[in-house]
Each structure stands twice: as C-alpha cells, then as structure tokens.
C-alpha cells in the first residue's frame, strides 16, 4: 500500500482516539509551553458537514447562473473599483466596489499591502465589504500568510507583525510540533480578529536545492517530516478559525524556473510524486485543509499536453479528487501571473480550469471578461451547468460550515 494511504489510516486512528477524550500528546522540552486551545480561540464547525451540504444545495437551487458563476471568483479589490487610485491602493470600500459585489454575487476578495495599512483600517474595510453582500451570501476575505518571509502579508505591513516573522523553513528546523501548532493558532487569531477568513497558505511542497528561494516557504525536504509538521500547522490555523489552503499541488519545490513567468516543467514520474509530494498533501487534507491551490507548472510525466496543472483534468480530478480523495475547494493559481496572461486568453484559461475540475478562480487578470466567458461557456454547452452547481455547492458548504456564511 502507498505510504500516504498508510498515513491516512494512522491519522484516522489518532483522530478516533482524540474523539474518545485523549488530549493531543506532544513531546515537550523542559520549560516549553503546554497551553492548549482555549474555548474562545478554538473554533469548531458551527454546523455538521451533512447539514452544511444540505443547506448549500438548497441555496444553489435558488441561484441564477450569473449568481453561481460570481461565487467562483476570488478577485483583487482594485478590479471592483470604477475609479481606482493612481497609486494602486484601496484602503476603503468605495460605492463602486460595493455595487460590483452585489451585481456579480462575488465569492471573495484578496487583500494585499495595497489594501492593508493598519488593523483598525482593515477591520473597517472588511466590515463594509461584508455589509454590501446580498442576503444569503458572504465573502471570502483572503490574504497570503506563511507566518514569515517575503510572501507573507505580515512582512509587508508593520501593523500585522504580531503574526510573527518566522519563515516556514525556520519553523521546520527550529520548532517543535506544538510550537508550530501554536504558530498556526497565532496566525489565525491575528487575521480573524480583523475579518480575514481565508489564508492562501501554507505551502505543502517539499524544499529542494533546485529552488532555494521557494525552499524558504517549505517546512522541510523530508516527506514524512513535513507531513507531520503540516498536520500541526493546519490544525492550529483551523482551530483558530481560519480557512486554510494547501499549495501548490502537485508540488513545485524542485522546479528551478519562476513558475509565475514561464511554463516551468516538473519531470518527476507519477511514482516519485506519489512517494514524495503526495505525502504532505494527504496529511494536510486529513488535518482539515479547506482548499488546495493547483500549480501553474506543467508535469510532462502526468499529462499528455504541456499545460499548467490547474488546466489538467488528469491532475485536478484524477489525482487530487479521486486518488487523494479531496472533496474541498480546488483553486487555480493566480490567473494574473505573467505565465498565464502571456500564453492564454482569459476565456481559455478560465474555461479550461473549470473543465479540469477547479472550483475557485483566483485573481483573474480581467475579472469581468472571465466572468462573462464562463457564463457563455455554460450557455453554449461547453461546460455542463451541473459542474458549476457542484463547485458552488462546495464553496457555500465551506462558508456555512466555517461560520463565514451564517444561515438566517
């Protein structure tokens, strides 16, 4: 049996023991903190998975195709502003942003340092954005926070420094399992208190000397070791109330080229990827990850055509969905990366992503163009509306179960 399958079985047994009243046991050094999640910090599902599924199904049946397609986009806030600022910042929710959220029944927004300058400002921004949604809806409000390093929002905004500046590489080298778990909880606490409900992190890939800059974002290079640490990191974030995204499936740790600029290629065999990359992803999924972001890179041994992984049904549906058993939300990599914009039209990229099995379109280069392209593809029969229904059900189910969308 494959190693990650055994891991799934072992993790299931651990969860079963925990449900019977056994606390999470972690080997600790002398003097190390022994704190566990408090009642206020730990956020358990507010509604069961079955109930959330049922309620989401009911909502989907009442939605128009336009409303359903809108839920499938996570967009840059500036794209919603009819008169964006010259300096590219957007610290307040403008009337045109609010109207766009209503008109498109938008699924979520992604915030960057151009939207965040202080905790109070961000909290007010998010409150105003959420207040603009129509009844029966709610926004994902996402950032990217590894815990430290140049890609983390905390490293770019001084007022968010409480999330810490420890890179995942440093976590893996220097922290115990319990410390990594607590780091996850800290990140979740700092973000959720200002209204952020979705983290486009952590990286679940394995570090490699072939990509040293990306290795800073990885918890390590050993598959089993990273799997264990990822379990704790994801659990900490989740129990702190933050929805979590594993990235970037099926792994870009050993891809030396910049995957945001050109169609980089991973030439590993499927057997190699199963024995390495799949191990931490299986662990993160078992730990409760809400989403998985699929890579921009191409995988020549896994697909017939050289296309970004998120456009491949072999990778998204056959491997991630069927082999790893992930039934959460599958995201594209950002469509506004140069590698996508320089090689594909907006229409092609968004349609191929959904046909491959993706649920959430992340940062389209031109949101309105992609939105219209997806509606047209359904109307012309190139995409079955049942595919859209399933994706939107997953999104709404997750929002309901995580308390983002509160049922009246």
Secondary structure, 3 states (H helix, E strand, C coil): CCHHHHHHHHHHHHHHHHHCCCCCCCCCCCCCCCCCCCCCCCCCCCCCHHHHHHHHHHHHHCCCHHHHHHCCEEEEHHHHCCCCCCCCCCCCCCHHHHHHHHHHCCCEEECCCCCCCCHHHHHHHHHHHHHCCCCCCCCEEEECCCCCCCCCHHHHCHHHHHHCCCCHHHHHHHCCHHHHHHHHHHHHHHHHCCCCCEECCCECCCCCHHHHHHHCCCCCCCHHHHHHHHHHHHHHHHHCCCEEEEEEECCCCCCCCCCCCCCCEECCCHHHHHHCHHHHHHHHHHCCCCEEEECCCEECCCCCCCCCHHHCHHHHHHHHHHHCCCCCEEECCCCCCHHHHCCCCHHHHHHHHHHHCCCEEECCCCHHHHHHHHHHHHHCCCCCHHHHHHHHHHHHHHHHHCCCCCCC
